[in-house]
Amino acid sequence: MICLKAFSSPLQLPTLRRLAPSSSSLRVAAAMSSSSSAVAAPVEHIVLFKARPEAVASGAAAAMVSSLQALATQVPGLAYIHAGPVLRLRSPAAEALGPTHLLHSRYATKQDLATYAAHPAHVAAVQGHVLPNALDITAIDWVNSAELPSPVNPGSAVRLTLAKVKEGVEVAQLVEKVAAATKAAGEAKGAKVSFGDNFSVRAKGFQFGMVAVFDSVEELDAVEGDGKVEEAKAAVRPLLDEVLVLDFVAEPAAGEAPTPASL
């Protein structure tokens, strides 16, 4: 497992910031459909939201999260969906973009993703809750290129990495190098990864995405400084121009029974 943190500038340490939710209703949530176990190479869909401060204070951001979580039972073809606050921003690029909330969902095919995007329930959530309350939106999509699945269960801690490659470098080179480095590093500290070449037009220039899933925040934190991980990071650093890294946690909303995802 590798976490591509702060590769854009080896001399600049990443900034750590915790964004606490304003109320219990802003806790992260995970929801899965019965088709989740059948998804071998999921299409990943990540959306980063920078909520307006007044939306957080008024509870409108919480309503936005709830409207997105509700799509789990309203839209067919969803293998998994999570919406909630960002836990920590872990790189200068993440600090500069400043996302406060995110959505992470998975689909068996690109067509399922397209169906989700056009579904009236999704359109209503975007128009009624996201657009009025978000200052900025970034989206990135990829088809998982990792050999093994990366299940996200309630309580999982997830590190999201978005990257831009240096001029003259093909994204396919980065994907190949990450695959080799990940295999060499092994499943460090029990992490499971998903990564791939972005195909979203709303990615603000980020060409590569990766999620590394851990059983807990403690396991995620324990990977810092791991020798194999550091070697893996060094192997891909020469290909990278800018990297955005942040963490989030997938937990069931208050009152919900935990339901595992099998992706």
C-alpha positions in Angstrom: 0.0 0.0 0.0 1.3 3.5 -0.7 0.1 6.9 0.3 1.3 9.6 -2.1 1.6 12.4 0.4 3.3 15.8 -0.3 5.2 14.6 -3.4 4.8 18.0 -5.1 7.4 19.5 -2.8 9.8 17.2 -0.9 10.9 20.0 1.3 7.4 21.1 2.4 5.7 19.2 5.2 2.0 18.6 4.8 -0.4 20.5 6.9 -2.7 18.6 9.3 -6.1 20.1 10.0 -9.2 18.5 11.6 -12.6 19.8 10.4 -15.1 19.0 13.1 -18.7 18.6 12.1 -21.0 21.2 13.5 -23.6 18.6 14.7 -24.1 14.9 15.0 -26.0 14.9 11.7 -22.8 15.8 9.9 -21.2 12.4 10.8 -20.1 10.4 7.9 -22.3 7.6 6.6 -22.0 4.5 4.5 -24.8 2.8 2.5 -24.6 -0.1 0.2 -26.9 -1.9 -2.2 -27.3 -5.6 -2.4 -25.2 -5.6 -5.6 -22.0 -4.5 -3.9 -20.5 -8.0 -3.5 -20.6 -8.5 -7.3 -18.4 -5.5 -8.1 -14.9 -6.7 -8.9 -13.4 -3.6 -10.4 -15.6 -0.7 -9.3 -15.9 2.7 -11.0 -14.9 5.2 -8.3 -16.7 8.6 -8.1 -15.3 11.2 -5.7 -16.8 14.7 -5.3 -15.1 17.3 -3.0 -17.3 20.1 -1.7 -16.2 23.3 -0.1 -19.3 24.3 1.9 -20.2 27.9 2.6 -19.5 28.8 6.2 -23.0 30.0 6.6 -24.3 26.7 5.3 -22.3 24.9 8.0 -23.6 27.2 10.7 -27.2 27.1 9.7 -27.4 23.3 9.2 -27.8 23.5 5.4 -24.5 21.6 5.0 -26.0 18.8 7.2 -29.1 18.8 5.0 -26.8 18.5 1.9 -25.1 15.5 3.4 -28.4 13.9 4.3 -29.8 14.4 0.7 -26.7 12.7 -0.7 -26.8 9.8 1.7 -30.5 9.3 0.8 -29.5 8.5 -2.8 -28.5 5.0 -1.6 -32.1 3.9 -1.6 -33.3 6.1 -4.4 -30.9 5.5 -7.3 -30.4 2.0 -8.9 -26.9 0.8 -9.7 -25.2 2.2 -6.7 -22.8 -0.3 -5.2 -21.7 2.0 -2.3 -22.2 5.6 -1.3 -20.8 7.7 1.5 -21.3 11.4 2.2 -19.8 13.4 5.1 -17.2 15.8 6.4 -13.5 15.7 5.6 -11.5 14.5 8.7 -8.1 16.0 7.8 -6.4 17.9 5.0 -2.9 16.4 4.6 -1.1 18.4 1.9 -0.7 22.0 0.8 -2.8 21.3 -2.3 -5.6 20.1 -0.1 -5.3 23.2 2.1 -5.4 25.4 -0.9 -8.6 23.8 -2.3 -10.2 23.7 1.1 -12.8 20.9 0.8 -15.0 20.5 3.9 -17.2 17.6 2.8 -17.0 14.8 0.2 -19.0 12.1 -1.5 -17.5 8.7 -2.4 -19.6 6.3 -4.4 -18.9 3.1 -6.5 -20.6 1.6 -9.5 -20.1 -1.7 -11.4 -19.9 0.1 -14.8 -19.5 3.6 -16.3 -23.1 3.3 -17.5 -24.3 2.9 -13.9 -22.4 6.1 -13.0 -24.0 7.9 -15.9 -27.4 6.6 -14.8 -26.8 7.9 -11.3 -25.7 11.3 -12.6 -28.9 11.7 -14.7 -31.3 10.3 -12.1 -34.0 12.8 -11.0 -33.2 12.2 -7.3 -29.5 13.0 -7.8 -30.4 16.0 -9.9 -32.8 17.3 -7.2 -30.2 16.8 -4.5 -27.6 18.7 -6.5 -29.9 21.6 -7.4 -31.7 21.8 -4.1 -28.8 21.3 -1.7 -25.3 21.1 -3.3 -25.3 24.2 -5.6 -26.8 26.6 -3.0 -24.4 25.6 -0.3 -21.1 24.8 -2.0 -18.5 27.4 -2.8 -16.5 25.0 -4.9 -16.9 21.4 -6.3 -14.2 19.1 -7.7 -15.0 15.6 -9.1 -12.7 12.8 -10.1 -13.6 9.3 -11.5 -11.6 6.2 -12.3 -11.9 2.5 -12.9 -10.0 0.6 -10.2 -6.7 -0.7 -11.6 -5.6 -2.5 -8.4 -5.5 -6.3 -8.4 -7.5 -6.7 -5.2 -10.8 -5.2 -4.0 -10.8 -2.4 -1.4 -13.9 -2.8 0.8 -15.1 0.2 2.8 -16.9 -0.9 6.0 -18.4 1.3 8.7 -15.5 2.7 10.8 -13.0 2.5 7.9 -10.5 5.3 7.6 -9.8 6.3 4.0 -6.9 8.3 2.6 -7.8 10.0 -0.7 -4.9 11.0 -3.0 -5.3 13.0 -6.2 -2.3 13.7 -8.4 -1.2 15.7 -11.4 1.7 14.2 -13.4 4.8 16.1 -14.6 5.0 17.4 -18.2 5.9 14.6 -20.5 4.7 11.8 -18.2 1.8 9.7 -19.3 -0.8 8.9 -16.7 -0.6 5.2 -17.7 3.1 5.3 -16.6 2.0 6.5 -13.1 -0.7 3.8 -12.9 1.8 1.2 -13.8 4.4 2.5 -11.4 1.8 2.7 -8.6 0.7 -0.9 -9.3 4.3 -2.1 -9.1 5.1 0.0 -6.0 1.9 -1.1 -4.2 2.7 -4.8 -4.9 6.3 -4.3 -3.6 5.1 -2.6 -0.5 2.5 -5.3 0.2 -0.6 -4.7 2.2 1.1 -2.3 4.6 -0.7 -2.1 7.9 -3.7 -3.9 6.4 -4.6 -1.2 3.8 -6.5 -2.0 0.7 -6.2 0.4 -2.3 -8.1 1.4 -5.4 -6.4 3.6 -8.0 -6.7 4.6 -11.7 -6.7 7.2 -14.5 -9.2 10.0 -14.1 -11.9 10.4 -16.7 -13.9 13.2 -15.1 -13.9 16.6 -16.8 -14.4 18.3 -13.4 -11.2 17.2 -11.8 -9.3 20.6 -11.9 -6.4 19.0 -13.7 -6.0 16.0 -11.4 -5.3 13.0 -13.7 -4.9 10.2 -11.1 -6.9 9.1 -8.1 -6.4 6.6 -5.3 -8.1 5.6 -2.1 -6.3 3.6 0.6 -8.7 2.0 3.0 -7.8 1.1 6.6 -9.8 -0.6 9.3 -9.5 2.5 11.6 -7.9 5.9 12.0 -5.3 4.3 14.3 -4.2 2.0 11.5 -4.1 4.8 9.0 -1.9 6.9 11.3 0.4 3.9 12.0 1.4 3.7 8.4 3.3 7.0 8.6 7.0 6.4 8.3 6.6 2.7 7.4 9.8 1.7 5.5 8.0 -0.1 2.7 5.6 2.7 2.2 8.4 5.3 2.1 10.2 3.2 -0.5 7.0 3.0 -2.6 6.5 6.8 -2.3 10.0 7.4 -3.5 9.4 5.2 -6.5 6.6 7.3 -7.9 7.7 10.8 -6.7 9.7 11.6 -9.9 6.5 11.3 -11.9 4.4 13.8 -9.9 3.8 17.5 -10.1 1.1 18.2 -7.6 -0.6 16.0 -5.0 -3.8 16.5 -3.0 -4.2 14.3 0.1 -7.0 14.1 2.7 -8.5 11.7 5.1 -12.1 10.8 5.9 -13.9 8.1 8.0 -16.9 6.0 6.9 -19.2 5.4 9.8 -23.0 4.7 9.9 -25.2 7.7 10.7 -26.6 7.9 14.2 -29.2 5.2 14.7 -28.2 3.1 11.6 -27.0 -0.4 11.9 -23.5 -1.0 10.4 -23.7 -2.7 6.9 -20.4 -4.0 5.3 -19.5 -3.2 1.7 -17.8 -6.0 -0.3 -16.1 -4.4 -3.2 
